[in-house]
């Protein structure tokens, strides 16, 4: 048997993956929380709410199938600040470091764009996610930009220092 498994590719947004962006995120959010208006706004309209406003979306493909996604949402122009948002990895692909690959790709994108910082919001019960963000270099700060009822953790990463 010829086994060419586990070929992972990180790619930028393509319209054909719009539904996967929503499906992957809805799946994990509904597992732990409830969908909120802010979720629907970004997930139903990623082109208008993220891409057309200067943001970026990345996908992780495993053997050609979308199994992960993450967004970089522009929140401020001067200085340039992004929110790392809507990271989701399919349960069948967890443990393959896809979250790290996605997060790192978008942090590098923010650096290339000369952003000052990237921040994120999450929940303290998502321990593996928090460890991932810490591994990417994010530091804990007091919660100020929650945006969602479920948020009790905020982190930031200063870039290009």
Secondary structure, DSSP 8 states (H G I E B T S, - for coil): -------EEEEE--GGGHHHHHHHHHHHHHHHS---HHHHHHHH-HHHHTGGGT-EEEEEEETTEEEEEEEEEEEETTTTEEEEEEEEE-GGGTTSSHHHHHHHHHHHHHHHTT-SEEEEEE-TT-HHHHHHHHHTT-EEE------STT--EEEEEE---
